[in-house]
Amino acid sequence: MKKEIPVKTVLGQVERQEPVRVTARGCIRPLPYAKRAHMFLRLYRKLRAKRLGQSISRSLPNGPEPTFPNLEWQLCTTAQTRAPAYLDWCDVIHRRPDAQRRKVWEYCYALQGLTEQLGLRAGQRGLGFGVGREPMPSVFAARGIEVVATDLSVESAQGTGWIRSREHAASLEQLLHPKICSAEQLRKHVSFRPADMNAIPEDLTGFDFCWSSCAFEHLGSIELGMRFIERSLECLKPGGVAVHTTEFNLVSNDATVDNQGTVLFRKRDLEELARRLTAKGAEVLPLNCHPGSEPLDHHIDVPPYRWVPHLRLMLGRFATTSVGIIVKRGPA
């Protein structure tokens, strides 16, 4: 008779991704088939994500849900993806509004935030950080806005996985979205250069606005992310506007992921960032951490991610979503 492993040890095995299987008697035995082990791991993650989603639902903060438009510092929620202004931006960037992907929300949030705070018009200058192959430079080029788009150098991006997943840009040509703007418009209004967000070149100054879409959580730590936001304001003219999105920890204001390749910002981190920016004379909007109240707001995707629908995901043992922040530089 083969020795059976007690059920109580399964969580440790699963987290270590060891091959396991459930017998008819409900016990765990070694399994040589990795595929079944991964299926069991995904099931475990989904059950854990479901419990986390229910806990988010029970801990809704008091106050109104975030709206679109009239943006604040706010989380991505389902209701916003049905707003007329949101759907208009989906048309601009040629994204399906029914996809309900948080990356689409990040682009729409940045465009709406810049429109509300600054107005987007020809002749303005914008600076993009960690742009990858996102549609934003093409949107601005189509409006006659001058843009400097930046991303990590190819040498620095090696080993991050962004080159393989086509999330990294190394040339101007890779920024073109032909359904949004022509190649001629892109070449006329957009320039590309490599730049490290932890060491922004001193000559990048005098811009009307800057932006980044879920980039500064990859700078190494929460503190480095906050320093980047502070430094990005120095690239702007007085009264210039910065719009950034990043990862938000939905389940804890204490424990989080820090000092890793991807970090998760908590409510208290954003409150500290707002204090630091205000102390430097910047204008910040109110923070609204309401996570939404619809079923999709409490559905958490688990690895391997499905992407659609995809407003929340599991990162380690934490549920995360996108949060947007808007900052206006004060007078010089």
QUIMO-V275202 format. One record per pair of residues at least 24 apart in sequence whose ideal C-beta (glycine too) atoms are under 10 Angstrom apart, sorted by the first residue. I is the first residue (numbers start at 1). J is the second residue. D is the distance in whole Angstrom. If there is no record, write none. Layout:
BEGIN
i=I j=J d=D
i=I j=J d=D
END
This chain:
BEGIN
i=2 j=27 d=10
i=2 j=29 d=6
i=2 j=30 d=9
i=3 j=27 d=10
i=3 j=29 d=8
i=3 j=30 d=9
i=4 j=28 d=7
i=4 j=29 d=6
i=5 j=29 d=7
i=5 j=30 d=8
i=10 j=40 d=8
i=10 j=44 d=8
i=11 j=44 d=7
i=11 j=48 d=9
i=13 j=37 d=9
i=13 j=40 d=9
i=13 j=41 d=9
i=14 j=38 d=10
i=14 j=40 d=6
i=14 j=41 d=5
i=14 j=42 d=10
i=14 j=43 d=9
i=14 j=44 d=5
i=14 j=45 d=9
i=15 j=41 d=8
i=15 j=44 d=8
i=15 j=45 d=10
i=15 j=317 d=9
i=16 j=41 d=10
i=17 j=41 d=6
i=38 j=303 d=10
i=38 j=304 d=9
i=41 j=302 d=9
i=41 j=303 d=9
i=42 j=302 d=6
i=42 j=303 d=7
i=42 j=304 d=8
i=43 j=302 d=9
i=44 j=302 d=9
i=45 j=300 d=9
i=45 j=301 d=10
i=45 j=302 d=4
i=45 j=303 d=7
i=45 j=314 d=6
i=45 j=317 d=10
i=46 j=300 d=9
i=46 j=301 d=9
i=46 j=302 d=5
i=46 j=314 d=9
i=47 j=302 d=9
i=48 j=300 d=9
i=48 j=302 d=8
i=48 j=314 d=8
i=48 j=317 d=8
i=48 j=319 d=10
i=49 j=298 d=10
i=49 j=299 d=8
i=49 j=300 d=4
i=49 j=301 d=8
i=49 j=302 d=5
i=49 j=312 d=8
i=49 j=313 d=9
i=49 j=314 d=5
i=49 j=319 d=7
i=50 j=298 d=9
i=50 j=299 d=9
i=50 j=300 d=8
i=50 j=302 d=10
i=51 j=300 d=10
i=52 j=250 d=8
i=52 j=251 d=6
i=52 j=298 d=9
i=52 j=300 d=6
i=52 j=312 d=9
i=52 j=314 d=8
i=52 j=317 d=9
i=52 j=318 d=8
i=52 j=319 d=5
i=53 j=250 d=9
i=53 j=251 d=10
i=53 j=291 d=10
i=53 j=295 d=9
i=53 j=296 d=10
i=53 j=297 d=8
i=53 j=298 d=4
i=53 j=299 d=6
i=53 j=300 d=5
i=53 j=312 d=8
i=53 j=314 d=10
i=53 j=319 d=7
i=54 j=298 d=7
i=55 j=250 d=9
i=55 j=251 d=7
i=55 j=298 d=9
i=55 j=319 d=9
i=56 j=250 d=6
i=56 j=251 d=7
i=56 j=291 d=6
i=56 j=292 d=9
i=56 j=297 d=8
i=56 j=298 d=5
i=56 j=300 d=8
i=56 j=312 d=8
i=56 j=319 d=7
i=56 j=321 d=10
i=57 j=291 d=8
i=57 j=292 d=10
i=57 j=293 d=8
i=57 j=295 d=9
i=57 j=297 d=8
i=57 j=298 d=5
i=58 j=298 d=10
i=59 j=250 d=9
i=59 j=251 d=9
i=59 j=291 d=9
i=60 j=289 d=10
i=60 j=290 d=7
i=60 j=291 d=7
i=60 j=292 d=9
i=60 j=293 d=6
i=60 j=297 d=9
i=60 j=298 d=10
i=61 j=267 d=9
i=61 j=288 d=8
i=61 j=289 d=6
i=61 j=290 d=5
i=61 j=291 d=8
i=62 j=290 d=9
i=63 j=286 d=10
i=63 j=288 d=7
i=63 j=289 d=9
i=63 j=290 d=6
i=64 j=288 d=8
i=64 j=290 d=7
i=65 j=288 d=8
i=65 j=290 d=5
i=65 j=291 d=9
i=65 j=292 d=6
i=65 j=293 d=7
i=65 j=294 d=9
i=65 j=297 d=9
i=66 j=109 d=10
i=66 j=288 d=5
i=66 j=289 d=9
i=66 j=290 d=6
i=66 j=291 d=9
i=66 j=292 d=8
i=66 j=323 d=10
i=66 j=324 d=9
i=67 j=288 d=9
i=68 j=105 d=9
i=68 j=108 d=8
i=68 j=109 d=8
i=68 j=112 d=7
i=69 j=112 d=6
i=69 j=113 d=9
i=69 j=115 d=8
i=69 j=116 d=6
i=70 j=112 d=9
i=70 j=116 d=8
i=70 j=285 d=10
i=71 j=109 d=7
i=71 j=110 d=10
i=71 j=112 d=6
i=71 j=113 d=5
i=71 j=115 d=10
i=71 j=116 d=6
i=71 j=117 d=9
i=71 j=243 d=9
i=71 j=285 d=7
i=71 j=288 d=9
i=71 j=324 d=7
i=71 j=325 d=10
i=71 j=326 d=6
i=72 j=113 d=10
i=72 j=284 d=10
i=72 j=285 d=5
i=72 j=286 d=5
i=72 j=287 d=7
i=72 j=288 d=5
i=72 j=289 d=10
i=72 j=290 d=10
i=72 j=324 d=9
i=72 j=325 d=9
i=72 j=326 d=8
i=73 j=113 d=10
i=73 j=248 d=10
i=73 j=270 d=6
i=73 j=271 d=10
i=73 j=273 d=9
i=73 j=274 d=7
i=73 j=284 d=7
i=73 j=285 d=5
i=73 j=286 d=7
i=73 j=287 d=4
i=73 j=288 d=7
i=73 j=289 d=9
i=73 j=323 d=7
i=73 j=324 d=7
i=73 j=325 d=5
i=73 j=326 d=7
i=73 j=327 d=9
i=74 j=109 d=8
i=74 j=113 d=10
i=74 j=248 d=10
i=74 j=285 d=9
i=74 j=286 d=9
i=74 j=287 d=8
i=74 j=288 d=4
i=74 j=289 d=8
i=74 j=290 d=8
i=74 j=291 d=10
i=74 j=322 d=10
i=74 j=323 d=7
i=74 j=324 d=6
i=74 j=325 d=9
i=74 j=326 d=9
i=75 j=102 d=10
i=75 j=105 d=9
i=75 j=248 d=6
i=75 j=250 d=8
i=75 j=287 d=10
i=75 j=288 d=7
i=75 j=289 d=6
i=75 j=290 d=7
i=75 j=291 d=6
i=75 j=292 d=7
i=75 j=297 d=9
i=75 j=311 d=9
i=75 j=312 d=9
i=75 j=321 d=6
i=75 j=322 d=7
i=75 j=323 d=5
i=75 j=324 d=8
i=76 j=100 d=10
i=76 j=101 d=9
i=76 j=102 d=5
i=76 j=103 d=9
i=76 j=104 d=9
i=76 j=105 d=4
i=76 j=106 d=7
i=76 j=108 d=10
i=76 j=109 d=8
i=76 j=245 d=8
i=76 j=248 d=9
i=76 j=291 d=9
i=76 j=292 d=8
i=76 j=297 d=9
i=76 j=311 d=6
i=76 j=312 d=8
i=76 j=321 d=5
i=76 j=322 d=4
i=76 j=323 d=7
i=76 j=324 d=8
i=77 j=102 d=10
i=77 j=105 d=9
i=77 j=288 d=10
i=77 j=290 d=7
i=77 j=291 d=7
i=77 j=292 d=3
i=77 j=293 d=8
i=77 j=294 d=8
i=77 j=296 d=9
i=77 j=297 d=6
i=77 j=311 d=7
i=77 j=321 d=8
i=78 j=105 d=10
i=78 j=291 d=10
i=78 j=292 d=6
i=78 j=293 d=9
i=78 j=294 d=4
i=78 j=295 d=8
i=78 j=296 d=5
i=78 j=297 d=5
i=78 j=298 d=10
i=78 j=299 d=9
i=78 j=309 d=9
i=78 j=311 d=7
i=79 j=292 d=6
i=79 j=293 d=8
i=79 j=294 d=6
i=79 j=296 d=10
i=79 j=297 d=8
i=80 j=105 d=7
i=80 j=108 d=8
i=80 j=109 d=8
i=80 j=112 d=10
i=80 j=292 d=8
i=80 j=311 d=10
i=81 j=105 d=6
i=81 j=108 d=8
i=81 j=292 d=10
i=81 j=294 d=10
i=81 j=296 d=9
i=81 j=309 d=9
i=81 j=311 d=8
i=82 j=294 d=10
i=83 j=108 d=9
i=83 j=112 d=9
i=85 j=111 d=10
i=85 j=112 d=6
i=85 j=115 d=9
i=85 j=116 d=10
i=86 j=111 d=10
i=86 j=112 d=8
i=88 j=112 d=9
i=89 j=115 d=9
i=89 j=139 d=9
i=92 j=135 d=9
i=92 j=138 d=10
i=92 j=139 d=6
i=92 j=142 d=8
i=92 j=143 d=10
i=92 j=180 d=7
i=93 j=134 d=9
i=93 j=135 d=5
i=93 j=136 d=8
i=93 j=138 d=8
i=93 j=139 d=6
i=93 j=177 d=8
i=93 j=179 d=9
i=93 j=180 d=7
i=94 j=135 d=7
i=94 j=138 d=9
i=94 j=139 d=10
i=94 j=177 d=7
i=94 j=178 d=10
i=94 j=179 d=5
i=94 j=180 d=6
i=95 j=135 d=8
i=96 j=308 d=9
i=98 j=308 d=9
i=98 j=309 d=9
i=99 j=307 d=8
i=99 j=308 d=5
i=99 j=309 d=8
i=99 j=310 d=8
i=100 j=296 d=7
i=100 j=308 d=7
i=100 j=309 d=4
i=100 j=310 d=7
i=100 j=311 d=6
i=101 j=307 d=6
i=101 j=308 d=6
i=101 j=309 d=7
i=101 j=310 d=5
i=101 j=311 d=8
i=101 j=322 d=10
i=102 j=214 d=8
i=102 j=245 d=9
i=102 j=247 d=10
i=102 j=301 d=10
i=102 j=307 d=10
i=102 j=309 d=9
i=102 j=310 d=6
i=102 j=311 d=5
i=102 j=312 d=8
i=102 j=313 d=8
i=102 j=320 d=10
i=102 j=321 d=6
i=102 j=322 d=5
i=103 j=134 d=8
i=103 j=213 d=7
i=103 j=214 d=7
i=103 j=245 d=9
i=103 j=307 d=9
i=103 j=310 d=8
i=103 j=322 d=8
i=104 j=135 d=10
i=104 j=308 d=10
i=104 j=310 d=10
i=105 j=213 d=10
i=105 j=245 d=8
i=105 j=311 d=8
i=105 j=321 d=9
i=105 j=322 d=6
i=105 j=324 d=8
i=106 j=134 d=9
i=106 j=136 d=10
i=106 j=211 d=10
i=106 j=212 d=9
i=106 j=213 d=5
i=106 j=214 d=6
i=106 j=243 d=10
i=106 j=244 d=9
i=106 j=245 d=4
i=106 j=246 d=9
i=106 j=322 d=5
i=106 j=323 d=10
i=106 j=324 d=7
i=107 j=134 d=7
i=107 j=135 d=6
i=107 j=136 d=6
i=107 j=139 d=8
i=107 j=211 d=9
i=107 j=213 d=6
i=107 j=245 d=9
i=108 j=324 d=10
i=109 j=211 d=10
i=109 j=213 d=9
i=109 j=243 d=7
i=109 j=244 d=10
i=109 j=245 d=6
i=109 j=322 d=8
i=109 j=323 d=9
i=109 j=324 d=4
i=109 j=325 d=10
i=109 j=326 d=9
i=110 j=134 d=9
i=110 j=136 d=7
i=110 j=139 d=10
i=110 j=209 d=9
i=110 j=211 d=5
i=110 j=212 d=8
i=110 j=213 d=6
i=110 j=243 d=5
i=110 j=244 d=8
i=110 j=245 d=7
i=110 j=324 d=7
i=110 j=326 d=9
i=111 j=135 d=10
i=111 j=136 d=8
i=111 j=139 d=7
i=111 j=140 d=9
i=111 j=211 d=9
i=111 j=243 d=9
i=112 j=243 d=9
i=112 j=324 d=9
i=112 j=326 d=10
i=113 j=209 d=9
i=113 j=211 d=9
i=113 j=241 d=7
i=113 j=242 d=9
i=113 j=243 d=4
i=113 j=244 d=10
i=113 j=245 d=10
i=113 j=285 d=9
i=113 j=324 d=7
i=113 j=325 d=9
i=113 j=326 d=5
i=113 j=327 d=10
i=114 j=140 d=9
i=114 j=145 d=10
i=114 j=208 d=9
i=114 j=209 d=5
i=114 j=210 d=10
i=114 j=211 d=7
i=114 j=241 d=6
i=114 j=242 d=9
i=114 j=243 d=6
i=114 j=326 d=8
i=116 j=241 d=9
i=116 j=243 d=10
i=116 j=285 d=10
i=116 j=326 d=8
i=117 j=209 d=8
i=117 j=239 d=10
i=117 j=240 d=10
i=117 j=241 d=5
i=117 j=242 d=10
i=117 j=243 d=8
i=117 j=283 d=9
i=117 j=285 d=9
i=117 j=326 d=6
i=117 j=327 d=9
i=117 j=328 d=6
i=118 j=208 d=6
i=118 j=209 d=6
i=118 j=239 d=8
i=118 j=240 d=8
i=118 j=241 d=5
i=118 j=243 d=9
i=118 j=326 d=10
i=118 j=328 d=8
i=119 j=208 d=10
i=119 j=241 d=10
i=120 j=144 d=10
i=120 j=145 d=7
i=120 j=208 d=9
i=120 j=209 d=8
i=121 j=145 d=8
i=121 j=208 d=10
i=122 j=146 d=9
i=122 j=189 d=9
i=123 j=208 d=9
i=124 j=207 d=8
i=124 j=208 d=4
i=124 j=209 d=7
i=124 j=240 d=10
i=125 j=189 d=10
i=125 j=206 d=7
i=125 j=207 d=5
i=125 j=208 d=5
i=125 j=209 d=8
i=125 j=210 d=10
i=125 j=236 d=10
i=125 j=237 d=9
i=125 j=240 d=9
i=126 j=189 d=10
i=126 j=190 d=9
i=126 j=207 d=6
i=126 j=208 d=7
i=126 j=209 d=5
i=126 j=210 d=7
i=126 j=211 d=7
i=126 j=240 d=10
i=126 j=241 d=10
i=127 j=195 d=9
i=127 j=200 d=9
i=127 j=204 d=6
i=127 j=205 d=9
i=127 j=206 d=9
i=127 j=207 d=4
i=127 j=208 d=9
i=127 j=209 d=7
i=127 j=210 d=4
i=127 j=211 d=8
i=127 j=212 d=9
i=127 j=232 d=8
i=127 j=235 d=6
i=127 j=236 d=8
i=127 j=240 d=9
i=127 j=242 d=9
i=128 j=169 d=10
i=128 j=175 d=9
i=128 j=190 d=9
i=128 j=192 d=9
i=128 j=195 d=10
i=128 j=207 d=10
i=128 j=209 d=10
i=128 j=210 d=7
i=128 j=211 d=6
i=128 j=212 d=7
i=128 j=213 d=9
i=128 j=215 d=9
i=129 j=195 d=7
i=129 j=196 d=10
i=129 j=197 d=5
i=129 j=200 d=8
i=129 j=204 d=10
i=129 j=210 d=7
i=129 j=211 d=7
i=129 j=212 d=4
i=129 j=213 d=9
i=129 j=215 d=6
i=129 j=216 d=8
i=129 j=228 d=8
i=129 j=232 d=7
i=129 j=235 d=9
i=129 j=242 d=10
i=129 j=244 d=8
i=130 j=162 d=9
i=130 j=167 d=9
i=130 j=168 d=9
i=130 j=169 d=9
i=130 j=195 d=9
i=130 j=196 d=10
i=130 j=197 d=6
i=130 j=211 d=10
i=130 j=212 d=5
i=130 j=213 d=8
i=130 j=214 d=8
i=130 j=215 d=3
i=130 j=216 d=8
i=130 j=218 d=8
i=130 j=219 d=9
i=130 j=228 d=10
i=130 j=244 d=10
i=131 j=167 d=10
i=131 j=168 d=9
i=131 j=169 d=6
i=131 j=174 d=10
i=131 j=175 d=7
i=131 j=190 d=10
i=131 j=192 d=8
i=131 j=211 d=9
i=131 j=212 d=8
i=131 j=213 d=8
i=131 j=215 d=8
i=132 j=157 d=10
i=132 j=162 d=7
i=132 j=165 d=9
i=132 j=166 d=8
i=132 j=167 d=5
i=132 j=168 d=6
i=132 j=169 d=6
i=132 j=174 d=9
i=132 j=175 d=9
i=132 j=213 d=8
i=132 j=214 d=10
i=132 j=215 d=8
i=133 j=162 d=10
i=133 j=166 d=6
i=133 j=167 d=7
i=133 j=168 d=8
i=133 j=169 d=5
i=133 j=174 d=6
i=133 j=175 d=7
i=133 j=176 d=9
i=133 j=177 d=8
i=134 j=167 d=9
i=134 j=169 d=9
i=134 j=175 d=8
i=134 j=177 d=9
i=134 j=211 d=10
i=134 j=212 d=10
i=134 j=213 d=6
i=134 j=214 d=10
i=134 j=215 d=10
i=135 j=175 d=9
i=135 j=176 d=10
i=135 j=177 d=5
i=135 j=179 d=9
i=135 j=180 d=6
i=135 j=181 d=9
i=135 j=213 d=10
i=136 j=175 d=9
i=136 j=177 d=9
i=136 j=180 d=10
i=136 j=211 d=7
i=136 j=212 d=10
i=136 j=213 d=7
i=137 j=169 d=9
i=137 j=172 d=9
i=137 j=175 d=5
i=137 j=176 d=9
i=137 j=177 d=8
i=137 j=180 d=9
i=137 j=181 d=9
i=137 j=186 d=7
i=137 j=189 d=8
i=137 j=190 d=5
i=137 j=191 d=10
i=137 j=192 d=8
i=138 j=175 d=7
i=138 j=176 d=6
i=138 j=177 d=4
i=138 j=178 d=8
i=138 j=179 d=9
i=138 j=180 d=4
i=138 j=181 d=4
i=138 j=182 d=9
i=138 j=183 d=10
i=138 j=185 d=8
i=138 j=186 d=6
i=138 j=189 d=10
i=138 j=190 d=8
i=139 j=177 d=8
i=139 j=180 d=6
i=139 j=181 d=7
i=140 j=180 d=10
i=140 j=181 d=9
i=140 j=185 d=10
i=140 j=186 d=10
i=140 j=189 d=7
i=140 j=190 d=7
i=140 j=209 d=9
i=140 j=211 d=9
i=141 j=175 d=9
i=141 j=176 d=9
i=141 j=177 d=9
i=141 j=180 d=8
i=141 j=181 d=5
i=141 j=182 d=9
i=141 j=183 d=10
i=141 j=184 d=9
i=141 j=185 d=5
i=141 j=186 d=5
i=141 j=187 d=9
i=141 j=188 d=7
i=141 j=189 d=4
i=141 j=190 d=5
i=142 j=177 d=9
i=142 j=180 d=6
i=142 j=181 d=4
i=142 j=182 d=8
i=142 j=185 d=6
i=142 j=186 d=9
i=142 j=189 d=9
i=143 j=181 d=9
i=143 j=185 d=9
i=143 j=189 d=9
i=144 j=185 d=8
i=144 j=188 d=9
i=144 j=189 d=6
i=145 j=189 d=6
i=145 j=190 d=9
i=145 j=208 d=8
i=145 j=209 d=9
i=146 j=188 d=9
i=146 j=189 d=6
i=146 j=190 d=8
i=146 j=191 d=8
i=146 j=207 d=9
i=146 j=208 d=9
i=147 j=175 d=9
i=147 j=186 d=9
i=147 j=189 d=6
i=147 j=190 d=5
i=147 j=191 d=7
i=147 j=192 d=9
i=147 j=207 d=9
i=147 j=209 d=10
i=147 j=211 d=10
i=148 j=190 d=8
i=148 j=191 d=5
i=148 j=192 d=8
i=148 j=193 d=7
i=148 j=195 d=9
i=148 j=204 d=7
i=148 j=207 d=8
i=148 j=210 d=9
i=148 j=235 d=9
i=149 j=174 d=10
i=149 j=175 d=6
i=149 j=186 d=10
i=149 j=190 d=6
i=149 j=191 d=7
i=149 j=192 d=5
i=149 j=193 d=8
i=149 j=195 d=9
i=150 j=191 d=10
i=150 j=192 d=7
i=150 j=193 d=6
i=150 j=194 d=7
i=150 j=195 d=4
i=150 j=196 d=9
i=150 j=197 d=8
i=150 j=200 d=9
i=150 j=201 d=9
i=150 j=204 d=8
i=150 j=210 d=10
i=150 j=212 d=9
i=151 j=175 d=9
i=151 j=192 d=8
i=151 j=193 d=9
i=151 j=194 d=6
i=151 j=195 d=7
i=151 j=196 d=10
i=151 j=197 d=9
i=151 j=215 d=9
i=152 j=194 d=6
i=152 j=195 d=8
i=152 j=196 d=7
i=152 j=197 d=8
i=152 j=215 d=10
i=152 j=218 d=9
i=153 j=193 d=9
i=153 j=194 d=4
i=153 j=195 d=8
i=153 j=196 d=8
i=154 j=194 d=8
i=155 j=194 d=9
i=156 j=194 d=8
i=156 j=195 d=10
i=156 j=196 d=7
i=157 j=194 d=9
i=160 j=218 d=8
i=160 j=261 d=8
i=161 j=261 d=9
i=162 j=218 d=9
i=169 j=194 d=9
i=170 j=194 d=8
i=197 j=224 d=9
i=197 j=225 d=9
i=197 j=227 d=10
i=197 j=228 d=5
i=197 j=231 d=8
i=197 j=232 d=8
i=198 j=224 d=6
i=198 j=225 d=10
i=198 j=227 d=8
i=198 j=228 d=7
i=198 j=231 d=9
i=199 j=228 d=10
i=199 j=231 d=9
i=200 j=228 d=8
i=200 j=231 d=5
i=200 j=232 d=7
i=200 j=234 d=8
i=200 j=235 d=7
i=201 j=235 d=9
i=202 j=234 d=9
i=202 j=235 d=10
i=203 j=235 d=10
i=204 j=231 d=10
i=204 j=232 d=9
i=204 j=234 d=9
i=204 j=235 d=5
i=205 j=234 d=7
i=205 j=235 d=6
i=205 j=236 d=8
i=205 j=237 d=8
i=206 j=235 d=8
i=206 j=236 d=8
i=206 j=237 d=6
i=206 j=240 d=9
i=207 j=232 d=9
i=207 j=235 d=5
i=207 j=236 d=5
i=207 j=237 d=7
i=207 j=240 d=6
i=207 j=241 d=10
i=207 j=242 d=9
i=207 j=329 d=10
i=208 j=236 d=7
i=208 j=237 d=6
i=208 j=239 d=9
i=208 j=240 d=5
i=208 j=241 d=7
i=209 j=235 d=10
i=209 j=236 d=7
i=209 j=237 d=9
i=209 j=240 d=6
i=209 j=241 d=5
i=209 j=242 d=7
i=209 j=243 d=7
i=209 j=328 d=10
i=209 j=329 d=10
i=210 j=235 d=6
i=210 j=236 d=6
i=210 j=240 d=7
i=210 j=241 d=8
i=210 j=242 d=5
i=210 j=243 d=8
i=210 j=244 d=8
i=210 j=327 d=10
i=210 j=329 d=10
i=211 j=241 d=9
i=211 j=242 d=7
i=211 j=243 d=5
i=211 j=244 d=7
i=211 j=245 d=9
i=211 j=326 d=10
i=212 j=242 d=9
i=212 j=243 d=8
i=212 j=244 d=5
i=212 j=245 d=7
i=212 j=246 d=8
i=213 j=243 d=9
i=213 j=244 d=8
i=213 j=245 d=5
i=213 j=246 d=9
i=213 j=322 d=9
i=213 j=324 d=9
i=214 j=244 d=9
i=214 j=245 d=5
i=214 j=246 d=6
i=214 j=247 d=7
i=214 j=262 d=9
i=214 j=322 d=6
i=214 j=323 d=10
i=214 j=324 d=10
i=215 j=244 d=8
i=215 j=245 d=8
i=215 j=246 d=8
i=216 j=244 d=6
i=216 j=245 d=9
i=216 j=246 d=6
i=216 j=247 d=9
i=216 j=263 d=9
i=216 j=265 d=9
i=216 j=325 d=10
i=217 j=244 d=10
i=217 j=245 d=9
i=217 j=246 d=5
i=217 j=247 d=5
i=217 j=248 d=9
i=217 j=257 d=9
i=217 j=260 d=10
i=217 j=261 d=9
i=217 j=262 d=6
i=217 j=263 d=5
i=217 j=264 d=7
i=217 j=265 d=7
i=217 j=315 d=10
i=217 j=320 d=9
i=218 j=246 d=9
i=218 j=247 d=9
i=218 j=260 d=9
i=218 j=261 d=6
i=218 j=262 d=6
i=218 j=263 d=8
i=219 j=261 d=10
i=219 j=262 d=10
i=219 j=263 d=8
i=220 j=258 d=9
i=220 j=259 d=7
i=220 j=260 d=8
i=220 j=261 d=8
i=220 j=262 d=10
i=220 j=263 d=8
i=221 j=258 d=6
i=221 j=259 d=5
i=221 j=260 d=8
i=221 j=263 d=6
i=222 j=246 d=10
i=222 j=256 d=8
i=222 j=257 d=9
i=222 j=258 d=5
i=222 j=259 d=8
i=222 j=263 d=5
i=222 j=264 d=8
i=222 j=265 d=6
i=222 j=266 d=8
i=222 j=269 d=5
i=222 j=272 d=9
i=222 j=273 d=9
i=223 j=258 d=8
i=223 j=259 d=9
i=223 j=263 d=9
i=223 j=269 d=9
i=223 j=272 d=10
i=224 j=259 d=9
i=224 j=263 d=9
i=225 j=258 d=10
i=225 j=263 d=7
i=225 j=265 d=7
i=225 j=269 d=8
i=225 j=273 d=8
i=226 j=265 d=9
i=226 j=269 d=7
i=226 j=270 d=9
i=226 j=272 d=7
i=226 j=273 d=5
i=226 j=276 d=7
i=226 j=277 d=9
i=227 j=273 d=10
i=227 j=276 d=9
i=229 j=273 d=6
i=229 j=276 d=9
i=229 j=277 d=7
i=229 j=282 d=9
i=229 j=325 d=7
i=229 j=327 d=7
i=230 j=273 d=8
i=230 j=276 d=7
i=230 j=277 d=7
i=230 j=280 d=7
i=230 j=282 d=9
i=230 j=327 d=9
i=232 j=327 d=8
i=232 j=329 d=9
i=233 j=277 d=7
i=233 j=280 d=7
i=233 j=281 d=9
i=233 j=282 d=6
i=233 j=327 d=6
i=233 j=328 d=9
i=233 j=329 d=5
i=233 j=330 d=9
i=234 j=280 d=10
i=234 j=329 d=8
i=235 j=329 d=9
i=236 j=282 d=10
i=236 j=327 d=9
i=236 j=328 d=9
i=236 j=329 d=5
i=237 j=329 d=7
i=237 j=332 d=8
i=238 j=281 d=9
i=238 j=328 d=10
i=238 j=329 d=6
i=238 j=330 d=7
i=238 j=331 d=5
i=238 j=332 d=5
i=239 j=283 d=9
i=239 j=328 d=7
i=239 j=329 d=6
i=239 j=330 d=8
i=239 j=331 d=7
i=239 j=332 d=9
i=240 j=327 d=9
i=240 j=328 d=7
i=240 j=329 d=5
i=240 j=330 d=10
i=241 j=283 d=9
i=241 j=326 d=7
i=241 j=327 d=7
i=241 j=328 d=5
i=241 j=329 d=8
i=242 j=277 d=9
i=242 j=282 d=9
i=242 j=325 d=8
i=242 j=326 d=7
i=242 j=327 d=5
i=242 j=328 d=8
i=242 j=329 d=7
i=243 j=324 d=7
i=243 j=325 d=7
i=243 j=326 d=5
i=243 j=327 d=8
i=244 j=323 d=9
i=244 j=324 d=7
i=244 j=325 d=5
i=244 j=326 d=8
i=244 j=327 d=8
i=245 j=322 d=5
i=245 j=323 d=7
i=245 j=324 d=5
i=245 j=325 d=8
i=246 j=270 d=9
i=246 j=320 d=10
i=246 j=322 d=7
i=246 j=323 d=6
i=246 j=324 d=8
i=246 j=325 d=8
i=247 j=313 d=9
i=247 j=315 d=7
i=247 j=318 d=9
i=247 j=320 d=5
i=247 j=321 d=8
i=247 j=322 d=7
i=247 j=323 d=8
i=248 j=289 d=8
i=248 j=291 d=9
i=248 j=312 d=10
i=248 j=318 d=10
i=248 j=319 d=10
i=248 j=320 d=6
i=248 j=321 d=6
i=248 j=322 d=7
i=248 j=323 d=4
i=248 j=324 d=9
i=249 j=315 d=9
i=249 j=318 d=5
i=249 j=319 d=8
i=249 j=320 d=6
i=249 j=321 d=9
i=249 j=323 d=10
i=250 j=289 d=9
i=250 j=291 d=6
i=250 j=297 d=10
i=250 j=298 d=9
i=250 j=300 d=8
i=250 j=312 d=7
i=250 j=313 d=10
i=250 j=318 d=7
i=250 j=319 d=4
i=250 j=320 d=6
i=250 j=321 d=6
i=250 j=323 d=10
i=251 j=291 d=10
i=251 j=300 d=10
i=251 j=317 d=9
i=251 j=318 d=6
i=251 j=319 d=5
i=251 j=320 d=9
i=252 j=317 d=9
i=252 j=318 d=7
i=252 j=319 d=9
i=253 j=289 d=9
i=255 j=317 d=8
i=255 j=318 d=8
i=256 j=315 d=10
i=256 j=316 d=10
i=256 j=318 d=7
i=256 j=320 d=9
i=257 j=315 d=7
i=257 j=316 d=6
i=257 j=317 d=9
i=257 j=318 d=6
i=257 j=320 d=9
i=260 j=315 d=10
i=260 j=316 d=9
i=262 j=315 d=7
i=262 j=316 d=9
i=262 j=320 d=9
i=263 j=315 d=10
i=264 j=315 d=7
i=264 j=316 d=9
i=264 j=318 d=6
i=264 j=319 d=9
i=264 j=320 d=5
i=264 j=321 d=10
i=265 j=320 d=9
i=265 j=323 d=7
i=265 j=325 d=9
i=266 j=318 d=10
i=267 j=323 d=9
i=270 j=323 d=7
i=270 j=325 d=7
i=273 j=325 d=8
i=273 j=327 d=9
i=274 j=325 d=8
i=274 j=327 d=9
i=277 j=325 d=9
i=277 j=327 d=6
i=277 j=328 d=10
i=277 j=329 d=9
i=277 j=330 d=9
i=278 j=327 d=10
i=278 j=330 d=9
i=280 j=327 d=10
i=280 j=329 d=9
i=280 j=330 d=7
i=281 j=329 d=8
i=281 j=330 d=3
i=281 j=331 d=7
i=281 j=332 d=9
i=282 j=327 d=5
i=282 j=328 d=6
i=282 j=329 d=6
i=282 j=330 d=5
i=283 j=326 d=9
i=283 j=327 d=7
i=283 j=328 d=4
i=283 j=329 d=8
i=283 j=330 d=7
i=284 j=325 d=8
i=284 j=326 d=8
i=284 j=327 d=6
i=284 j=328 d=8
i=285 j=324 d=10
i=285 j=325 d=8
i=285 j=326 d=5
i=285 j=327 d=8
i=285 j=328 d=9
i=287 j=323 d=9
i=287 j=325 d=8
i=288 j=323 d=10
i=289 j=323 d=8
i=291 j=319 d=9
i=291 j=321 d=7
i=292 j=321 d=9
i=297 j=321 d=9
END
